[in-house]
Amino acid sequence: MPSTPPYLSLGELGDLLSVQSWRIARLFELGVIPEPPRVGGRRLIPKTLVPQVVDALRERDWLPRHDPDMGPCVDDRLFGAGAVTTR
């Protein structure tokens, strides 16, 4: 069984979070989150960095906080049911 890569592209992360990818790119450009490695000019975002991205998007109201009445949240999809990010 092939393993999943430890990185996501900007577009993949944007799709996963249902957020426009430019918003995620802006976090890196502004230095809110450390710039990830690039391959062929494209950012490869380590999956370990995803919680920081989620927190930074929420701080800017670019990603809603979880409402339990709305069903599974991004934290559940990314990290398993019951998981929460640091903020």
C-alpha positions in Angstrom: 0.0 0.0 0.0 1.5 3.4 -1.0 2.0 5.9 1.8 0.7 9.4 1.5 3.3 12.1 0.9 4.1 14.3 4.0 3.5 17.5 2.0 0.5 19.2 0.5 0.5 21.8 -2.4 -1.0 25.2 -1.8 -4.0 24.2 -4.0 -4.5 20.9 -2.2 -4.5 22.6 1.2 -6.9 25.3 0.0 -9.3 22.6 -1.4 -9.1 20.6 1.8 -9.9 23.6 4.0 -12.3 25.1 1.5 -10.3 28.3 1.5 -8.9 30.3 -1.5 -5.3 29.4 -1.8 -4.2 33.0 -2.1 -5.2 33.4 1.6 -2.8 30.6 2.6 -0.1 32.1 0.4 -0.6 35.5 2.1 0.2 33.9 5.5 3.6 32.9 4.2 4.3 36.2 2.4 3.5 38.2 5.5 5.7 36.0 7.7 2.9 34.8 9.9 4.0 31.2 9.2 7.5 30.2 8.2 7.9 29.8 4.4 7.8 26.2 3.5 10.2 24.5 1.0 9.7 25.0 -2.7 10.1 22.6 -5.5 9.9 24.0 -9.0 8.8 27.3 -7.6 5.8 25.8 -5.8 5.4 25.6 -2.1 5.2 22.2 -0.5 3.5 22.6 2.8 4.5 20.0 5.4 1.4 18.3 6.9 2.9 19.2 10.3 2.4 22.9 9.5 -1.3 22.5 8.8 -2.5 23.2 12.4 -0.6 26.5 12.3 -2.2 27.4 9.0 -5.6 26.6 10.4 -5.0 28.7 13.5 -3.7 31.7 11.4 -6.7 31.5 9.0 -9.1 31.5 12.0 -7.3 34.4 13.6 -8.1 36.4 10.5 -11.6 35.1 10.2 -10.7 33.5 6.9 -11.8 30.1 8.3 -14.7 29.7 10.6 -14.4 28.3 14.1 -16.1 25.0 14.6 -19.8 25.0 15.5 -20.7 21.5 16.8 -24.2 21.9 15.5 -22.9 22.1 11.9 -21.4 18.6 11.9 -17.8 17.5 11.2 -15.3 20.4 11.1 -12.0 20.9 9.4 -10.2 19.6 12.5 -12.1 16.3 12.3 -11.3 16.0 8.6 -7.6 16.7 9.0 -6.7 15.3 12.4 -9.5 12.8 13.4 -12.8 13.2 15.3 -12.5 15.2 18.5 -9.2 16.9 17.5 -8.8 20.6 18.0 -6.0 23.0 17.0 -4.2 25.2 19.5 -6.4 28.2 19.3 
